[in-house]
Each structure stands twice: as C-alpha cells, then as structure tokens.
Amino acid sequence: MRLLLALFCFSSFLTTAQITPAVLTGQSANPSNSLEKETQIALKKMQAAALKDGIKIEVASGYRSFNRQRQIWNGKYSRYQAQGLTPDAIFDNIVEYSTVPGTSRHHWGTDMDLIDGNAKYTGSVLVTDKFHGDGPFCKLMDWMDQHSTEYGFELVYTMNNNRTGFEYEPWHYSYAPVSKKYLQEYLNQIDFIKFLRSQNIMGMDDISDARLERYYKEHIQGINAELF
C-alpha cells in the first residue's frame, strides 16, 4: 500500500493541466527559484551516485525566471544597439548562446548547467574548454556520458553538425521525462510571435517575423533528438 501511494504521489507531480503558459514562459511564481519536483529527486539520486566516484555534481545555473532572462537579454541588446547593429543582427549575435525571454528551457526547472564542485578551476565555469582536453570538468563530462541517461538526464545542445540553433554546451542537461512534456506543451500552447511582441522585450517590435520564426524552428527545436 505504501509503495502504491508513493508511486501515485510521484506520478502526480505533473499533469498537463498544470503546464500553463505562465509555467512554460517562466512567469509563474517561484520565489525560491526551485527546480521542478521530479527533476530535483532525479538530480539528488544522480549526485549521490557521482559522489561515490569522487565527482560532486553542482548546479551552476538551474531555474531562471522570465524577468531574469529579460534582464540578461535587454542588457545585451543595449550594448549591441550602441554599436550600431541592426535589430536582426543584434538578434543573431545574442542567440548564439542566450535565449529569448520566455523561450528558455531554464524557465521549466527541468534544465540545469552542471559543474564538478570537487574540481579545481579559476574564472568562468561555463566554458567549453573546461570540459575537454585537460579541463577541470573532463571527469564530470566522462561520468555524465556514461551515466546521465540512467537517471533520465540528456545533454541538450549536443556537438552535432546536423543540429541547428544554439552552440554546443557540454554543461547543459535536461531531465527528459518531464522536459519532453514541457516542450510539447510549449509547441502546442504558445503563440510565439504574439507572446514576444507583448512582453516589453527590447527589439521585439523591430525584429522581423521571418527571423523570429527561424529562431522558433532552429533554436527551440534545435536540440538533442532524445528530448522530443
């Protein structure tokens, strides 16, 4: 009976009715910036397993609200605008690595940027070189390559020449059992261009529909095939 109850509680964390537009776009209340519940459980299990192998998995960046993403976007947009770039050119520069507010997978609480807290490093952590060669996070990357899928986590922006969108990010993982549901609901529920034009995001009144539509196809859907 206890087992059945536990299974019911676990499966009831998420229902389609709870995946509202506000949740999908990072505008729902989350004052503690918590990860999604099922994701938290899976992450703790993976952290415990990795620790046995001397790797201390830490979240460098987890949940991120719409307002925080908009601050990041507007700051970058202002800097590029001061350089005299056109709106579409500014957009191209920003979306090499940064998402448009309301479209970030970090809004869902299912995605996170991971590092190894036991590694010795200096400077910025989310740098590709730190995960390759003699980088401090190579041990973490090797461990994740072998074990992450056992716990439901998939690398989002893979090193794949056939993948479109954001540049390769060896640190960004997603809890697939939940994020797949969020992605499908996002594609079904969100009127993408209408939403962006209504949110006081710098440049959205000037960036062309064609450029936004390409972002929708190439970036939002330009992910690891295992996450569909």
Salt bridges, closest charged atoms under 4 A:
GLU58 OE2 - LYS56 NZ 3.60
ASP92 OD1 - ARG211 NE 2.46
ASP111 OD2 - ARG105 NE 2.77
ASP111 OD2 - HIS172 NE2 2.83
ASP113 OD1 - HIS106 NE2 3.56
ASP113 OD1 - HIS172 ND1 3.96
GLU150 OE2 - HIS147 ND1 2.98
GLU169 OE1 - HIS172 ND1 3.28
ASP209 OD1 - ARG197 NH2 2.20
GLU218 OE1 - ARG214 NH1 3.54
